[in-house]
Amino acid sequence: MFEFKIIARCNETGARAGEFVTPHGVVKTPVFMPVGTQATVKAMTPRELEEIEAQIILGNTYHLYLRPGAEVVAQAGGLHRFMGWNRPILTDSGGFQVFSLARLNKVTDKEVLCQSHVDGSFHAMSPEWAMKVQRLLGSDIAMCFDQCIPYPSEQQEAEKALERTTLWARRSKEAHLQEASLQGANVTQALFGIVQGSTFDDLRLRSAQELAEIDFPGYGIGGLSVGEPHEDMYRILDLLNPALPKDKPRYLMGVGYPPNIVEAIARGIDMFDCVLPTRNGRNGTLFTSFGRVNIKGQKYERDFSPVDPACDCYLCRAFTRAYLRHLYQAGEILAARLCTWHNLRFTIRLAREAREAILKGEYPRFLARFRESFRDSRPDAQNGDAGGE
């Protein structure tokens, strides 16, 4: 049921435009996926997500397993019906959250024993666990269970995590097929592997090679956007671009900062997700065609212009900077809603415009224009916690 094809490539960069088919529709790439950690994209309804042209969203295996429970979601008819979203869904494996949020982790090759950050209950989580939970959730794309390590890490620690990630990738694929056979159904859920290796070139290449040998329909790149300099991220992506299978989608996990998106597209990345647009929106920081704006600033008190004249979102069409600042000063919920709406629309439209530029053979020009126009007083801005929200 999963099929990916590349429609156009940029001869000067690694940028590519493609599309993949899922049971819930076709997704055109490059694409940004809003994060719906707990079966909801914060501050947005499914209908609003459709209005801003979200093609696919992300759900979180770890969080949904803890509450309301994968069995509850399955009984409701799967994640799509449970949350009222009829377009594609990707679920992450829960691996990042197991290591970043859970307490008292004990990691072995067999499993991770951990304590829930919600209620203190204890759980054994493994590749087999991740495949069962994602099968019950019924997502269109599932992710292999992997071991995430912090940045910076010693090479020996990164190598051990890589070896365990490859071991778990093999077990994930086997368990994924077994879950499908237990249901007596065809395999309609695609399973992506996850490349690890921190910022060590040799480990990244080794991880890519080992996962390619296992053969997945797509590949995530994990362990980036965790505090490393942007230059290190770009170096790793340059390294992986020729190393990963050319006919499979590449998914840069946890990245949503606009400059990172356009630079990663130039290095062959097709898919992105991040909590940054929604989290920044709730805090009053907006992405615009000319850079980031903190709308809570005093200078916007009597500014009756739109947040971004180049934007077509509901906020920019209907309201002014002064009104939006007033909403924040008054503590109104609408402020967070409108800013979230804008940031998601901006990021989704950025990926769409990048695709259009690739199709027209103009991506280098598009990239140069973006680098010139998007100004940021914090050039080392990070994408935010990938642990969900």
PyMOL commands that set and color helices and strands:
alter all, ss='L'
color gray80, all
select helices_A, chain A and resi 46-51+61-66+70-75+79-83+95-100+127-137+155-182+201-214+230-240+258-265+276-282+298-300+314-318+321-329+333-359+363-373
alter helices_A, ss='H'
color red, helices_A
select strands_A, chain A and resi 3-9+16-22+25-29+31-34+57-60+89-92+103-107+112-115+122-125+141-143+190-195+218-221+250-252+271-274+285-288+291-294
alter strands_A, ss='S'
color yellow, strands_A
deselect
rebuild
show_as cartoon
